[in-house]
Amino acid sequence: MRLLILGGTTEASQLARALAERPDIAATLSLAGRTQSPLAPPIPYRVGGFGGIEGLRAYLRSERIDAVVDATHPFAAQMSLNAEAACRLEGAPLVVFTRPAWVRQPGDEWTEIERVEDAVAALGDAPRNVFLTQGRLQLGAFRAAPQHLYVVRAIDPPEAIAALPRHRLILARGPFRLEDELALLREQAIDILVTKNSGGAATYPKIEAARRLGVKVVMLERPKGGQAPRVGDLKEALAWIEAHRPAP
């Protein structure tokens, strides 16, 4: 079985490890290339985009792909839409393997928004210490509120950080421990956390830390998904793959 995994997430890495020793499944992991030094996966992989829907269709044909698992980030909306369209046109089975979204718990102080631009307004006019973890590609929006001090955490140095007149940069790769997140929020005197509702356990400790310390959270909600079926854990993903093997 020739399988394409659209990756870049913990879920994609889990699936790659589970399939690495499977001689009956030839899996390839596709990475977008946004991280400068990604961790090398245990299966064959490629880096970079496909060139839209038609480029992905051409790849599916040339590599004789039998099925596709979309394990991209919940906010990689365009890639997911392209995958759904390309698989539909090529007749390739597709499943979305995604982590469940975080759910507000008692004690959480969330302001839920749909666009990053809304986050800027949610910060208010008074100067605040703001912890930005919503992604390095959207930092430029916060130049509209230069009165705040922005603490930015990213895997690689973001180019757009220069747009923020007052900032501190923390380079780190998750998962993060609750103890460390509590210490960071205290040391940086964080007033507001801005994050995406990425879901999963790897970065949830910052949400729990904010709850414990009474730090407000501006939560960017997930974009609406397409029509492809979804699975939420590795066991379900492996079962879907078994159910979609090509006929002998």
C-alpha positions, 0 to 999 in steps of 0.5 A, a space after each residue: 500500500 502506497 500512503 501519503 501522510 501530510 504532516 508537520 504535527 505530533 500526530 503525523 510523527 506518531 503515525 510515521 513511527 507506527 508505520 516505519 517497521 511495516 513492510 506492507 505499507 510504503 508511507 511517505 511523509 510530506 513536510 511544508 518546510 516552515 521549520 528550519 531544522 525539522 526532526 528527521 522522520 523514520 520513513 521517507 519524506 519530502 519537504 515543500 509544497 505541491 503547487 496547489 490542487 493540480 500539483 498535488 493531483 500530479 503527485 498522487 498520480 506519479 507516485 501511485 498513491 493509494 490513500 492520503 492521511 491529512 495530519 497537518 496542523 488544525 490551522 493549515 486550512 488551505 493545505 487541507 482544502 487542497 488535499 480534499 479537492 485533489 483526492 476527490 478528483 483523483 478518487 483517492 481515499 482521504 482521512 483527516 487525523 487531527 487532535 481534539 480542540 481544547 475545551 474551556 475549563 472552570 477558571 479559564 478566562 478566554 476571549 475567543 476570536 476568529 482572526 488574528 486582527 481581532 486579537 490585537 483589539 482584544 489586548 486593550 489600550 493599556 500596556 500589557 505583557 503579552 505572551 504570543 504563541 499563535 504562530 510566527 507567520 502572523 506576528 505582523 498584525 501586532 504592530 498595530 498595538 506597539 504599546 505592549 511588550 510582546 514575549 514571542 516563543 518560536 522554534 526558529 527566529 521569526 522574520 516578522 518579529 522586527 515589526 514589534 518595537 518592544 519584544 523578547 524572543 524565546 526559542 524553544 521546541 515543545 512539548 513543555 512542562 507545566 512547571 516551566 510554563 508557570 515559571 515563564 508566565 511569572 518571570 515574564 509577568 505575563 498579563 495575556 496569552 495569545 494562542 491558537 486552539 491547536 489542541 493536544 497535550 504538547 502545548 496544553 500546559 500553557 493553558 493550565 498555567 494561565 488558568 492557575 495564575 489568572 492570566 487571560 487567554 485570547 484564543 484563536 478558534 479553528 477554521 471550519 473543516 471540510 467534508 473529509 472523515 476525521 479520526 482523533 487518535 493513532 488507533 483510529 488512524 491505523 484502523 482507517 488505513 487497514 480499511 482502505 487498502 487497495 484490492 489485491 
